[in-house]
Amino acid sequence: MSERPLLMIPGPIEISDAVREAASGPPPGHLAPPVIAAFGQALRRMRDVWLSGPSSQPLIVSGSGTLAMDIAVFNALEPGDRALVVHTGYFSARMAEMLRRRSVEVTVVSAPFGEVPASAEVAAALARAAEAKLPFKAVFVTHVDTSTGVRADAETLVGLARNHGALSIVDGVCATAAERFDMAGWGADIYLTASQKAIGLPPGLALLVFSERALEARARLTHAPPLSMDLDAWLPIMRAYEAGQPSYFATPATPLIMALSVGLGEILADGKGMAARFALHERAARAMRAAWASLGLTLVPAREDITANTLSAIRYPDGVDVSAIPRILANGAIVAGGLDPENKAKYFRVGHMGYSATQPAHLLRTIRAVALGIGRSADDARTAERAAEAVLT
């Protein structure tokens, strides 16, 4: 195989040449004019990608998606507060653990593997808490859980939280810039992600946008977050950069800042807005599902309406196990194993978000690699490719 294998895990992902170029070369200083300009532009572009409105506050911090989750927790709640977690997989469980470490009282509404909790169950939990005069301060939702490929109904859940006076905090790590989300229109309070998913960058940036209500919640805290995660410490820096002024609190990952401005610009480049970007990912996902169906493969999510557009969590067919992953690699694509602790040997995961969602050749190469890696014939692989092509064209 002459071509290098494609990186088709659910993040990090393949990146564009322009993003790669922007992140390469000697690192610029954090107070250099090009960095200040790129930082300010990235903050403004985040509002456009998040659809968050002019009064929202973007935050860019060096770190992982996990750091973004912690920042959300520590700036919205404090010890003694109560939070509701809508559990859809591994990363929902991680959010609950973060809340407990903040000494927050956590209630979890869960569902079986591959399912999502019914909205009615979440509404009932919120109502019970209100009746007991022990309301939740925040509702936490994982928009797409990377471990299961399950997508929550973020719009409905955000609405339920708002109707009960709770903050809505949505983990969009495997969703932002790919799955439909209207932060201002829905009234969401924090939407967070990381740079290495559908944003289309290398790993290394934690990205969040806060609503005015979320900013007010931070202002009311009596127990401050750790300094490195404190929104109050970062706000003057973000506002200075957006105004084109140098400022300092902690050194940012300057090559990634340069790349972020470019990557967000690519997402917005066609001038058609985020609706077109969401539609692109929906089409790519339908193409991949058509290919998997032609190969007789089934997905972890129980229904199509809760199936993510950013990745496929695919159950191993009979007679195939985790040993298929290196065979898929040998045929040209890097995919990921399962992540759910109790079920990880039963499925594998294929990412199709960001740059690769714009490249039909990436999707078709991945379909072929999976087909051959699980022991199907070249004819079967070609049939699966044609099924995808019928959706993509």
N, C-alpha and C positions, 0 to 999 in steps of 0.2 A: 504494500500500500504506500503510494508516493505522497499522498496528502497527509498532513498531521491530523490526528483525531480532533474532532470538534468537541468543545467543552459544553455538553448539553445536560448538565446537572441543574437543579433548581437554585443556582447561584453558588459561586460566581458564574458568570456567563461569558460568552463571546462578546467582544467589544468592537466598535467601529475603528477604522484606521484613524479617523480624526480625533477620537477620544484617546487612542493610544499615543498619538503624536503629542497631544496636549499634555499628557501625563509624563512624557519622556524628557530626557535631557537633565541638565543640572537643576537641582531644586532652587526655585527663586526664594528670596527672602519674604517673610510674611508682611513686611511693610513696603515692599516694592510696588510702584504704581500699577503694573499689570495685574498683580495679585489683588490689590484693593479693587480695581475695576472688575475683575472676574468674580470676586466674592460678592460685590454688590449686585452684579448682573445675575448671579446664581440665586441670590435671595429673592430677587424680583421674579425670576422665572419659576421658582418653586411655587409662588402664589398662583401662577398660571397653570402649572401642572396639577397642583392640589385643588384647583378651583376654590380657593379659600377666601378670596375677597381682599380688598385693600387694607382692612383693619386687622388682619391676621398677622402673626409674627413667626416667620420662618427661623429655624435654628440649625446651624451646621456645626457639628463637633466632630473632631477626629475620634473614630471608634467604630464599633460594630452595631448591628441591629439590636443586639442584647443591651448595649449601652443605651440606645435610644429608648428601649423599653424601661430601663431603670430610671432614666431621666423623666419619663412621663410619670412613673409611679411616685418618685420622690418630690416632684414639683406640684402634683395634684392632690396628694393625700399625706396625712401624717398619723402618728400613732393614735389609735383609738377610733379612727374613721372606719366606716364599713364600705365594702366594695363587692360588687357582683361580677363574677367571671363567667362568660359564656364559653364553655369548654368544647373544643373541636379537635384537639390533638396535643402533641408534644409541647408546642409553644404556648398554648393556652395554659397548660400545667406550669410552664416556666413563669408565666405572668403571675399566676396565683402564688408561687413561691416567692417571687419578688415582693409582692404585697405583704406576705407574712413577715418577711424580713424587715419591712417598714413598720411592723406591729399593727397592721391593718387587719380588721376582722373580715374574713373572706367567706363568701357564700358562692358555691360553684353549681351552675346548672349544666349538666353534662348529657351526653348521648353516646350510644354504642359506636364502636370503631367504624368510620366511614359515614357516619350520620352527623346531623347538626341538631341541637336542641330546638324544639318547636318554639316559635315566637310566643305562643300562648303560655308556655311554661315560664319563659322569661318574664312576661307580663304578670303572671300570677305571683312570681317571687317578688317582683317590685311592689305589687299591691299588698302582699302580706307584710312586707317591711314597713310600708306606709301606715297600714292599719295598726301595727304594733308600736307606732311612733319611733321606729328605729330605721329611718330611711337610709338608703345607700347614697354615699357621696358620689360614687362613680360606677359606671358599667364598662367593663373591659371586653372587647371583642377582637378576635383574631380574624381579620378579613379573609385571608387564605392561610390555612395552616400548612406550612411547607412539608410537614411530616405525613399528611394524609391526602393532600390535594383537594380538601374539602373547602368550599367557599360559604361563608356565612352571609345571611341577608343583612348586610351592614346598614342599608337605608332604614329598614324596619327597626332594627335594634337601636340605632341612633335615635330614632323617633320615640321609641319607648323610654329610653333614658331621659330624653328631654321632657317628655310628658310627666315624668315623676321627679323633675327637678334635679336629676343627677347629671354629672359630667359624662360625656361619651368619649372613651379613649380607645382608638382603633389601631391595632397592630397591622400595618400595611406592608410589612417587610416583603412579602411575596405577592403583593398586589398593586402597590402604588405605581401609577403611570401605565397600568395594564388593565386592571379591573375597574369597572365603572364606580366612580366615587365623586361626589359633589360636596365638598366640605362645607362651603357656605350655604348651598341650597338645602342640604339636609340638616344643618345646624350641628355638625360634629365639632368636638372641642379639641382633640389632639389626634392627628394622623401621622404616624411615624413609619420610617423605612430605613433601609441601608443602601449604600451606593452600588452594591454588587448585584442587585436584582434587576428589575425592569428599568431602573434608572439608566443602566448600561455603562457602569464604571467598574474599575477594579474595586476590591474591598477596601474599607478604611474610613468611610464617613458615615456617621449617624445623622439622619435627617429627620426633622420634626417640624410641624407647623402647629401653632397654638392659636386658638380662638381668643377673643376678648374675655370670654368667661373663664377660660383656662388661665389666662394671665391674672385675672382677679383672684382665682383660687390660690395661685402661688403667693400673691400679695397678702393673703389672709393667713398663711401658715404661721404657726408659732414654733414649729420645729423645722429649722432650715435643712435643706438637702446637703449632702457632702459638697464641699466647695467646687470641685471639678464638674459637678452635675447641676449646679445651682443656676436656674434660669436668670435670677436676678444678677448674678455675676456676668452672665453672657449677654444680657440684653444691651448694655451700652456698647459692646463690641459689635454686635450685629447691626445696630443702628448707625454706628460710625461707619462701618464698611458700606452700608447701603447709601450713606450720604457721601461716599467717596473720600472718607477721612481715615487716616491710619489710627489704629488703636491696638491695645495689647492686653490680653489676660492669660492666654496660654497659646503656644505656637501651633497653628493649624498645619494640616498636611498639605503644604502649598502645591505640590504637583497635582494632587487630587482636586484642589479647588479650581485650578486651571481647567482640568478635565470636566469638572461638574458643570461649569458654564457651557462648555461645548456640548456635553451630553444632553442637558436640558434643552439646549437650542435645537438639537437634532429632533427631540421629541415634538417640539413646537414648530419645526421648520416648514411644514407644508401649509401652514396658515389656516388649517381646517379645524383647529382646536382639539381638545381632548376626546371629543366624541369619535373622531376619526381614529385616534390612537386606540381607544377601547375596542372599536369595531375591527381594527387590524388584528388585535389579539384574539378576539372572539373567532374570527375567520381562521387564524392559524390553529387554534384549539380544535375547531370543528374538523379541520383537515387531519389533524393528528388522531382524533377520535375515529374518523372514518377509516384511517389506516389500521388502527388497533382492531376495530371491528372486523375488517377484512381478514385479519390474522386470527380471529377468534379469541382475542384477548379481552379481559374484563378489567374494569377500574375499581379502585377502592371506594370512591364516593358512591353512595347507594343510588343516587339519581343524577340525571344530567343537570337539573336546575341547581344543584349544590356542587357541581364539578368546576374546579378552577379552570381559568383560561391560561394560566401561567405555567402549569406543569401537568403531567399525567402521572398518577400513582397507579401502576399496573400490576395486577396480580400475576404471579408466575403461573403459566399453564401447567397442566399435569405433566409430570416427568421432567420439569425444569426447575432449577433452584438458583441460589446466589452465584453458582459457578458460571452462570450465563453472563455475568457482568464483564469479566475479562474477555469473553468471546465477543461481546458487543464492542468492547474497546478495540479488539483486533480487527474488527470490521469498520472502524472509523469513527466511533462516537464514545465519549465518556459519559456514562450515566451513573446514577446514585442508587445505593441500596435503600431498603426501607429504614425508617427511623423510629416508628412507634415501638416502644420497648417490648410489648407482648406479641407484636405481629411482624417485626422487621424482617424475618426470614421468609415472609409470604409474598412480598412485593418489591418492586423497584420503581425508581422515579426518573422521569425525563423532563427536563426543563424546556420550555419553548416561549421565552419572553424576551423583551428588549430587542437588541439588534438582530438576534436570530429569527425573531418573529417577522422581521422585515425581509428576510432572505429565504425564499422558497427552497433554494438549493440546500441550505442547512437542514431544513425540515425533512426534505426527501432523503438526504444522506443518512440522517438519523433513523428514519423509518427503515431504510435498507439494513443499517447496522443492527438494529434491534431484531428484525426478521431473521437475518442470518445468525445472529448470536443466540437466538433461542431455538435454532435448529431447523428453521424453515428453508425451503428451497429458493433458488434465485427467481423462479417463476412466481412463487408466493410473494417474495419481496417486491417484484415489479407490479404485481396486482395491488399490493398495499400502496405503493407509490402512486399508482393511477387513481386509486380512491382518494388520496389526498389532493392530487392535482385537480381532480374534478371540483373540489371545493375552492382551491386557491385561484383557479382561472375564471 
